[in-house]
């Protein structure tokens, strides 16, 4: 049991090393209660990769769907490559996500239950390849969002007070 935890910790550290963030969807954590996260590869064209190296992507309106036993990333904007010619890509085309069959089966089962969505959280380079972190999330109600903000503000105030107290100022 302890060795499994150590392996998981090492895998997490290895994933964090060599990551170069391209884009993140900060609003997703505000709008959704995150249930589970997955790391997926993404099938791209050459001009898309060049545009991503320039940091020109937006995950704001993006979502993922499962169709025909494949996961597709939709409505994610990757700007056209400035030096591209007729080979340039469409900015909001559907892009195939690369996941293991077992992960796709789990996602399909959870999506069939209903009430959840697949949301892209971040896009980054890992070992020279573009990866997307997608999350299975349940939409938050307005009062849940307010509670989250209130809790974050109170935690910030407590930390500020504890810092002042440690310095002998309060």
C-alpha positions, -999 to 999 in steps of 0.1 A, spaced: 0 0 0 28 24 9 47 16 -22 16 25 -44 15 59 -27 53 64 -33 48 54 -70 19 78 -74 40 106 -58 69 99 -81 46 99 -111 31 132 -100 66 148 -96 77 134 -130 46 149 -146 52 183 -131 89 184 -143 94 197 -178 60 212 -181 56 244 -200 21 259 -196 5 271 -228 -30 280 -216 -52 274 -186 -89 277 -179 -90 294 -145 -128 300 -147 -134 262 -150 -125 257 -113 -149 285 -104 -178 272 -125 -174 235 -119 -168 211 -89 -140 190 -102 -146 153 -97 -116 137 -116 -88 148 -139 -71 131 -168 -40 139 -188 -45 134 -226 -24 138 -256 -39 157 -285 -37 152 -323 -25 184 -339 -12 197 -373 21 213 -377 8 249 -378 -11 243 -346 20 232 -328 39 263 -340 11 285 -329 10 268 -295 48 274 -291 40 311 -295 14 307 -267 -16 315 -288 -44 293 -274 -76 298 -254 -95 272 -235 -123 295 -223 -153 280 -242 -138 246 -247 -154 212 -238 -148 176 -247 -173 150 -260 -172 113 -265 -184 100 -298 -178 67 -316 -156 56 -287 -132 86 -292 -128 117 -271 -129 150 -290 -119 185 -278 -143 210 -292 -144 248 -294 -108 254 -282 -93 283 -300 -58 279 -314 -49 310 -334 -38 306 -370 0 305 -374 11 339 -386 37 326 -411 14 298 -423 3 296 -459 -26 276 -474 -17 248 -450 -30 268 -420 -56 252 -397 -91 262 -388 -89 279 -353 -118 261 -337 -117 227 -353 -125 195 -333 -93 178 -322 -89 142 -311 -77 135 -276 -55 105 -271 -65 84 -241 -62 47 -231 -93 26 -239 -99 20 -201 -100 58 -195 -124 63 -224 -147 36 -210 -147 52 -175 -155 86 -190 -183 72 -211 -198 54 -181 -197 86 -160 -210 108 -187 -240 84 -192 -249 88 -156 -255 125 -164 -250 158 -147 -213 160 -155 -192 176 -183 -157 172 -196 -138 205 -193 -102 213 -204 -83 228 -175 -49 234 -190 -28 228 -221 10 224 -218 41 209 -233 54 179 -216 85 163 -230 80 181 -263 45 169 -268 13 189 -262 -9 175 -234 -43 186 -222 -56 182 -187 -93 175 -188 -116 172 -159 -149 156 -152 -169 183 -135 -203 190 -121 -217 225 -126 -218 246 -95 -249 266 -85 -246 303 -78 -247 299 -41 -219 273 -43 -197 298 -61 -204 324 -34 -195 299 -7 -163 291 -24 -153 328 -27 -163 334 10 -142 305 22 -112 316 1 -115 352 15 -118 339 51 -87 317 47 -68 346 32 -77 368 63 -67 340 87 -33 336 70 -28 373 70 -36 375 108 -14 345 115 15 361 97 11 394 116 9 375 149 41 355 141 59 388 134 46 402 167 24 429 151 -11 418 160 
